[in-house]
Structures are given as structure tokens and as C-alpha cells.
Amino acid sequence: MNHTKILITGGAGYIGSVLTPLLLEQGFKVTVYDSLLYGGSSLLHFISDKKFTFIKGDIHDKESLSQAINKNDTIIHLAAIVGLPACNKDQKLAHSTNVKGTENVVNSLSPNQILIHASTVSNYGAFPGSACDENSSLNPISCYGKTKTEAERIVLDFQNSVCLRFATAFGVSPRIRLDLLINDFVYQAYVNKFLILFEKTYKRTFAHVQDIASSILFAIQNHEKMKNSIFNVGDNSNNYSKEEIALKIKDRLEYYLHFADIDGDEDKRNYSVSYEKINSLGFKTNKTVDEGIDELIKASRIFEFKHPYKNY
Ligand SMILES: NC(=O)c1ccc[n+]([C@@H]2O[C@H](COP(=O)([O-])OP(=O)(O)OC[C@H]3O[C@@H](n4cnc5c(N)ncnc54)[C@H](O)[C@@H]3O)[C@@H](O)[C@H]2O)c1
């Protein structure tokens, strides 16, 4: 089978808006299936490309979803309620989207189709000490991590699937997200000129959004070697403590940085991750955290920061 027709669920989002042009440039026919929770302007740029199709659809809608899936060879499943704050805001919606929605995707597949699933290193939860690899036990601590861990189990029942556990993304996308740790820290430092940091020693692991998109292309191109398996996606050199990230930003921007001992962050993730498994197949990331911070500072001059209820 020639896997040239690709469906991306959630393709209008932060990662999907960077992945779509990468796949179109490679000559694939790309259909984005998205309910447009955050709008669709990040996709307007591709409308004139004849290889691009857009379907406004919800992964809860089994009929419309399976019709869209049937017309494609490769399915990249990105659609989800993403991140701790969004999931905590409506835990029922998070569960139905991330778990039931994934079940709907898997149940619509035929055995010769390929599924590439966007999973997350958040599944490791709190894992201080040695770096977790794909065999480490999972200890998700947030509603987001728990629903994504459940989704991953469902996906692994499908023989032709690849589970990519992405590190926390950073960098600029046409559908920017300012709730991701590095993006948020740069925003706080640039706009508010201060950052209050809890649990400064907690470790996190990062990957540029373009590298995440490249890893999906890599999984399509190396599907035979990767199918039926889980891969962490990131780079060993991009494991940092929260303090190290804040100080990297301080090297570039003047802002007040306060390390707080009282109270804490709702997000208790604390882990380092090993990326040797995907590296051993030849996948390497290109962008460092330093490059990402420079890029975000440059973009901060473009973002609209004016509050609608302030006169300045
Ligand atoms: N960005 C990260 O740091 C990161 C890290 C690890 C894993 N991931 C995973 O990658 C995927 C994409 O993340 P993102 O950062 O692009 O998130 P995002 O929130 O920017 O994009 C999610 C997209 O899914 C769509 N969507 C939500 N519910 C839907 C539904 N019911 N039906 C159809 N579409 C729906 C939204 O409209 C949105 O366009 C997610 O599965 C996420 O768990 C992201």
C-alpha cells in the first residue's frame, strides 16, 4: 500500500499547524480533521494547496470520523484536550476526548492502515532520579497524564500503531500556545517582567515543535521498524531543571526572578527522559532550548499583549 494520503486529527493545533506544511512539502495529500476549539486561522495558508483538505469534525462523532479515516492510509492522531489547566477545567470533556475519542479513532481503522499516536512523557509523572526510558513504569499524576496514559493503552492494541511520547514542546507555531513551560516563562519575563518559580529543582524535558513534527515524518518513513512500539521523542541534552530554564531566559532578558519556598505549582511533573531508543534508529533533534528561547523573544515583539480591559 502506498501511504500517501494522511489524515491529521487535531491538525489545526500547535503541533498540527507545523506538521501540515512539512507533510505537504513532502508531497503527501493531507486532510486535517479538527473541531477548531482554538480557531482555524493557522490553516488558512494551506487552503490554496490542492493537496490540502479540511474537515470540520469532532472525534466524538463516530460516523463522520470513520468516513474521514476510511479515505486515508495513514492517521496521525493529535486531537486531544491538552495540558493540565485545560483538562482540569473540564475533566469530563478531557476524559471523553482523550480516551473515548482515541477509542473511536482505533475502532475506525482497518488492519492495513497506519496509526501514529501523539502520546506524552507526562505519562511518567513524578520520576526523580535516573532517566526514564520506554520500559519505565508510568506514574501519571494529572488528569491530562492519566487520560493520555489510558489512550496509549488503547492505541497499542492496534498492531500497526506507533506511539510517540513527546517531550514538552517549545517554540513558535502559527497556533501559538503560551501555556507550555518555556513559552510561558519567556512570556512572563517579557510581558510581566517577573517570574515566581516554585519547585525550582524539578526537572523537565523539552523538544522544539519543529522537531516534534519531524519525528512524525520520521515515523511515517520508518514505520516498518517502528510499528507496534513506543518511542520517547526529544533529546538527552534537553533535560533541564525549571531553574536552569529561568536562568537561561535571565541571561537574555532583564526581569525579576523569585524562587518561592512557600506554596507550589499544581503541575508536579519531575523527570528526566532518555531518548536513546529513537536516536538508535537515526532520529536526532535539530533545535536547542537556547535557540528556542531566542526565537520566542523575537516572537514576543510580534504577539499582541494588550489587555482588552486596560487602557495601556
Ligand atoms: N505540545 C506539547 O508539548 C505536547 C507534548 C506531548 C504530547 N502532546 C500531544 O500532541 C497532541 C497535539 O498537541 P498540541 O500541543 O498541538 O495541542 P493543541 O491543543 O494546540 O491542539 C489540539 C487540537 O485538537 C483539536 N481538538 C480537540 N478536541 C477535539 C475533538 N473532540 N475533535 C476534533 N478535534 C479536537 C483542537 O481543536 C486543537 O486544534 C496532543 O495529543 C497532545 O497530548 C503535545
The ligand as an SDF file (V2000), in Angstrom:
LIG
                    3D

 44 48  0  0  0  0  0  0  0  0999 V2000
    2.5700   20.3860   22.8320 N   0  0  0  0  0  0  0  0  0  0  0  0
    3.1780   19.5430   23.6690 C   0  0  0  0  0  0  0  0  0  0  0  0
    4.0720   19.9130   24.4500 O   0  0  0  0  0  0  0  0  0  0  0  0
    2.8300   18.0650   23.6590 C   0  0  0  0  0  0  0  0  0  0  0  0
    3.6680   17.2020   24.3680 C   0  0  0  0  0  0  0  0  0  0  0  0
    3.3480   15.8540   24.4050 C   0  0  0  0  0  0  0  0  0  0  0  0
    2.2360   15.3850   23.7050 C   0  0  0  0  0  0  0  0  0  0  0  0
    1.4490   16.2540   23.0230 N   0  0  0  0  0  0  0  0  0  0  0  0
    0.2650   15.7180   22.3190 C   0  0  0  0  0  0  0  0  0  0  0  0
    0.2640   16.2030   20.9800 O   0  0  0  0  0  0  0  0  0  0  0  0
   -1.0840   16.4160   20.5390 C   0  0  0  0  0  0  0  0  0  0  0  0
   -1.2410   17.8160   19.9850 C   0  0  0  0  0  0  0  0  0  0  0  0
   -0.9140   18.7640   20.9970 O   0  0  0  0  0  0  0  0  0  0  0  0
   -0.9170   20.3450   20.6880 P   0  0  0  0  0  0  0  0  0  0  0  0
    0.1310   20.9510   21.5710 O   0  0  0  0  0  0  0  0  0  0  0  0
   -0.8640   20.5930   19.2280 O   0  0  0  0  0  0  0  0  0  0  0  0
   -2.3570   20.7450   21.2890 O   0  0  0  0  0  0  0  0  0  0  0  0
   -3.4420   21.8170   20.7950 P   0  0  0  0  0  0  0  0  0  0  0  0
   -4.3760   21.9930   21.9420 O   0  0  0  0  0  0  0  0  0  0  0  0
   -2.7720   23.0030   20.2330 O   0  0  0  0  0  0  0  0  0  0  0  0
   -4.1840   21.0510   19.6030 O   0  0  0  0  0  0  0  0  0  0  0  0
   -5.1900   20.1000   19.8000 C   0  0  0  0  0  0  0  0  0  0  0  0
   -6.1450   20.1970   18.6320 C   0  0  0  0  0  0  0  0  0  0  0  0
   -7.1440   19.1840   18.8150 O   0  0  0  0  0  0  0  0  0  0  0  0
   -8.3910   19.7320   18.4540 C   0  0  0  0  0  0  0  0  0  0  0  0
   -9.4560   19.0020   19.1560 N   0  0  0  0  0  0  0  0  0  0  0  0
   -9.6880   18.9730   20.4930 C   0  0  0  0  0  0  0  0  0  0  0  0
  -10.7700   18.2040   20.7450 N   0  0  0  0  0  0  0  0  0  0  0  0
  -11.2150   17.7440   19.5530 C   0  0  0  0  0  0  0  0  0  0  0  0
  -12.2930   16.9020   19.1590 C   0  0  0  0  0  0  0  0  0  0  0  0
  -13.1540   16.4130   20.0660 N   0  0  0  0  0  0  0  0  0  0  0  0
  -12.4230   16.6040   17.8590 N   0  0  0  0  0  0  0  0  0  0  0  0
  -11.5810   17.1040   16.9210 C   0  0  0  0  0  0  0  0  0  0  0  0
  -10.5480   17.9290   17.2270 N   0  0  0  0  0  0  0  0  0  0  0  0
  -10.3730   18.2420   18.5310 C   0  0  0  0  0  0  0  0  0  0  0  0
   -8.3250   21.1930   18.8860 C   0  0  0  0  0  0  0  0  0  0  0  0
   -9.2850   21.9820   18.1740 O   0  0  0  0  0  0  0  0  0  0  0  0
   -6.8830   21.5500   18.5450 C   0  0  0  0  0  0  0  0  0  0  0  0
   -6.7740   22.1030   17.2510 O   0  0  0  0  0  0  0  0  0  0  0  0
   -1.9680   16.0870   21.7350 C   0  0  0  0  0  0  0  0  0  0  0  0
   -2.4680   14.7830   21.6020 O   0  0  0  0  0  0  0  0  0  0  0  0
   -1.0410   16.1840   22.9240 C   0  0  0  0  0  0  0  0  0  0  0  0
   -1.4580   15.3690   24.0050 O   0  0  0  0  0  0  0  0  0  0  0  0
    1.7180   17.5810   22.9850 C   0  0  0  0  0  0  0  0  0  0  0  0
  1  2  1  0
  2  3  2  0
  2  4  1  0
  4  5  1  0
  4 44  2  0
  5  6  2  0
  6  7  1  0
  7  8  2  0
  8  9  1  0
  8 44  1  0
  9 10  1  0
  9 42  1  0
 10 11  1  0
 11 12  1  0
 11 40  1  0
 12 13  1  0
 13 14  1  0
 14 15  2  0
 14 16  1  0
 14 17  1  0
 17 18  1  0
 18 19  2  0
 18 20  1  0
 18 21  1  0
 21 22  1  0
 22 23  1  0
 23 24  1  0
 23 38  1  0
 24 25  1  0
 25 26  1  0
 25 36  1  0
 26 27  1  0
 26 35  1  0
 27 28  2  0
 28 29  1  0
 29 30  1  0
 29 35  2  0
 30 31  1  0
 30 32  2  0
 32 33  1  0
 33 34  2  0
 34 35  1  0
 36 37  1  0
 36 38  1  0
 38 39  1  0
 40 41  1  0
 40 42  1  0
 42 43  1  0
M  CHG  2   8   1  16  -1
M  END
$$$$
